[in-house]
Amino acid sequence: MNLNLNNKYALVCGSTAGIGKATAMALANEGVQVTLIARNEEKLKATLTELPQQRQHDYIVADFSNPDELKSKVSNYISKNHGFHILVNNTGGPAGGPVFMADLDEFQKAFTQHLKCNHVLAQTVVPFMKEAGYGRIVNVISTSVKQPLDGLGVSNTIRGAVANWSKTLANELGQFGITVNNVLPGATGTERLTEIIKNKSAKSGNSEEEAAHAMKQAVPAKRFAKPEELADAITFLASERASYINGINLPVDGGRTKSL
Ligand SMILES: NC(=O)c1ccc[n+]([C@@H]2O[C@H](COP(=O)([O-])OP(=O)(O)OC[C@H]3O[C@@H](n4cnc5c(N)ncnc54)[C@H](OP(=O)(O)O)[C@@H]3O)[C@@H](O)[C@H]2O)c1
């Protein structure tokens, strides 16, 4: 299948580790010119050197705890360089814990980092997408939008808001050749998962191996996802081949979610 992604520009957020980094690699391998975003400049530079060198990839240092600064950095980048056909909204997940114990600050922080940042990025990149008659916004969320996950109270809450923001945006932007879709990772072998396993182990008194084994048993595939498996789904949604897929939640979870 020819994904026809040559000559496209992508802004891939949270792209120095895990799912975001694998996505940057997958898009670059399809001929996309990628601009990475994360907080740590050393990691951004290191990731840049790992991308295939046919195109001039780049990076922006930004922190998703500050949407105004993020917006101004990306706007400035676009005015000096180029706009983006593809936006992959992705950042670090909120801390775990039961929802009843969550501080108001935790909701505020997660809402800012996830919903507000996705929103300012969409507002910043959509004018170029409209002009190009081609836009793909892919939000990396969680299967918790279909089935809330135990011990991830703030995350469950904020992911629901992002999913509904995204669906609404899909309704508004479809007429311009722009699609907005959500990818819902199941347990995926990244730093984030290592943290989740540590927390489960500490809470249950089981070893980390036992905690990981129990998580794998809950998946029909009996294993964790590789970040590359998420990246492949995101890359397909970013391609011309996915032009009539709009406003969906796509679980990439080995069948773990117990609803359709
Ligand atoms: N892995 C899983 O099992 C799983 C399952 C369901 C959902 N998810 C969700 O999928 C998303 C990606 O997960 P992942 O496992 O790939 O995460 P990860 O390995 O922890 O990578 C997170 C990336 O986001 C960047 N980042 C973190 N905080 C940031 C901030 N405040 N501003 C800008 N960039 C920031 C990190 O770089 P810097 O630290 O340099 O900024 C890094 O590049 C998260 O929302 C996660 O909750 C993951």
Ligand as a Chemical Component Dictionary entry (heavy atoms), coordinates in Angstrom:
data_LIG
# 
_chem_comp.id                   LIG 
_chem_comp.type                 NON-POLYMER 
_chem_comp.pdbx_formal_charge   0 
_chem_comp.three_letter_code    LIG 
# 
loop_
_chem_comp_atom.comp_id 
_chem_comp_atom.atom_id 
_chem_comp_atom.alt_atom_id 
_chem_comp_atom.type_symbol 
_chem_comp_atom.charge 
_chem_comp_atom.model_Cartn_x 
_chem_comp_atom.model_Cartn_y 
_chem_comp_atom.model_Cartn_z 
_chem_comp_atom.pdbx_ordinal 
LIG N1  N1  N 0  2.606  3.245  27.403 1  
LIG C1  C1  C 0  1.386  2.831  27.696 2  
LIG O1  O1  O 0  1.162  1.692  28.115 3  
LIG C2  C2  C 0  0.212  3.761  27.473 4  
LIG C3  C3  C 0  -1.086 3.233  27.559 5  
LIG C4  C4  C 0  -2.173 4.076  27.382 6  
LIG C5  C5  C 0  -1.967 5.416  27.109 7  
LIG N2  N2  N 1  -0.687 5.904  27.021 8  
LIG C6  C6  C 0  -0.540 7.336  26.789 9  
LIG O2  O2  O 0  0.136  7.561  25.576 10 
LIG C7  C7  C 0  0.930  8.761  25.679 11 
LIG C8  C8  C 0  2.387  8.450  25.331 12 
LIG O3  O3  O 0  2.819  7.432  26.208 13 
LIG P1  P1  P 0  4.306  6.842  26.201 14 
LIG O4  O4  O 0  4.211  5.589  26.973 15 
LIG O5  O5  O -1 4.875  6.852  24.843 16 
LIG O6  O6  O 0  5.042  7.976  27.112 17 
LIG P2  P2  P 0  6.593  8.148  27.459 18 
LIG O7  O7  O 0  7.417  6.996  27.013 19 
LIG O8  O8  O 0  6.609  8.548  28.887 20 
LIG O9  O9  O 0  7.026  9.423  26.545 21 
LIG C9  C9  C 0  6.451  10.681 26.791 22 
LIG C10 C10 C 0  6.981  11.714 25.803 23 
LIG O10 O10 O 0  6.326  12.946 26.051 24 
LIG C11 C11 C 0  7.269  13.977 26.400 25 
LIG N3  N3  N 0  6.674  14.786 27.448 26 
LIG C12 C12 C 0  6.321  14.385 28.700 27 
LIG N4  N4  N 0  5.848  15.414 29.387 28 
LIG C13 C13 C 0  5.891  16.509 28.565 29 
LIG C14 C14 C 0  5.551  17.885 28.718 30 
LIG N5  N5  N 0  5.079  18.383 29.880 31 
LIG N6  N6  N 0  5.729  18.711 27.658 32 
LIG C15 C15 C 0  6.224  18.251 26.483 33 
LIG N7  N7  N 0  6.562  16.956 26.289 34 
LIG C16 C16 C 0  6.407  16.108 27.325 35 
LIG C17 C17 C 0  8.522  13.218 26.854 36 
LIG O11 O11 O 0  9.728  13.972 26.615 37 
LIG P3  P3  P 0  10.298 15.041 27.691 38 
LIG O12 O12 O 0  10.249 14.357 29.014 39 
LIG O13 O13 O 0  11.675 15.366 27.205 40 
LIG O14 O14 O 0  9.415  16.245 27.615 41 
LIG C18 C18 C 0  8.483  11.996 25.935 42 
LIG O15 O15 O 0  9.013  12.334 24.671 43 
LIG C19 C19 C 0  0.746  9.261  27.128 44 
LIG O16 O16 O 0  -0.289 10.205 27.194 45 
LIG C20 C20 C 0  0.337  7.998  27.854 46 
LIG O17 O17 O 0  -0.344 8.219  29.052 47 
LIG C21 C21 C 0  0.393  5.108  27.187 48 
# 
loop_
_chem_comp_bond.comp_id 
_chem_comp_bond.atom_id_1 
_chem_comp_bond.atom_id_2 
_chem_comp_bond.value_order 
_chem_comp_bond.pdbx_ordinal 
LIG N1  C1  SING 1  
LIG C1  O1  DOUB 2  
LIG C1  C2  SING 3  
LIG C2  C3  SING 4  
LIG C2  C21 DOUB 5  
LIG C3  C4  DOUB 6  
LIG C4  C5  SING 7  
LIG C5  N2  DOUB 8  
LIG N2  C6  SING 9  
LIG N2  C21 SING 10 
LIG C6  O2  SING 11 
LIG C6  C20 SING 12 
LIG O2  C7  SING 13 
LIG C7  C8  SING 14 
LIG C7  C19 SING 15 
LIG C8  O3  SING 16 
LIG O3  P1  SING 17 
LIG P1  O4  DOUB 18 
LIG P1  O5  SING 19 
LIG P1  O6  SING 20 
LIG O6  P2  SING 21 
LIG P2  O7  DOUB 22 
LIG P2  O8  SING 23 
LIG P2  O9  SING 24 
LIG O9  C9  SING 25 
LIG C9  C10 SING 26 
LIG C10 O10 SING 27 
LIG C10 C18 SING 28 
LIG O10 C11 SING 29 
LIG C11 N3  SING 30 
LIG C11 C17 SING 31 
LIG N3  C12 SING 32 
LIG N3  C16 SING 33 
LIG C12 N4  DOUB 34 
LIG N4  C13 SING 35 
LIG C13 C14 SING 36 
LIG C13 C16 DOUB 37 
LIG C14 N5  SING 38 
LIG C14 N6  DOUB 39 
LIG N6  C15 SING 40 
LIG C15 N7  DOUB 41 
LIG N7  C16 SING 42 
LIG C17 O11 SING 43 
LIG C17 C18 SING 44 
LIG O11 P3  SING 45 
LIG P3  O12 DOUB 46 
LIG P3  O13 SING 47 
LIG P3  O14 SING 48 
LIG C18 O15 SING 49 
LIG C19 O16 SING 50 
LIG C19 C20 SING 51 
LIG C20 O17 SING 52 
# 
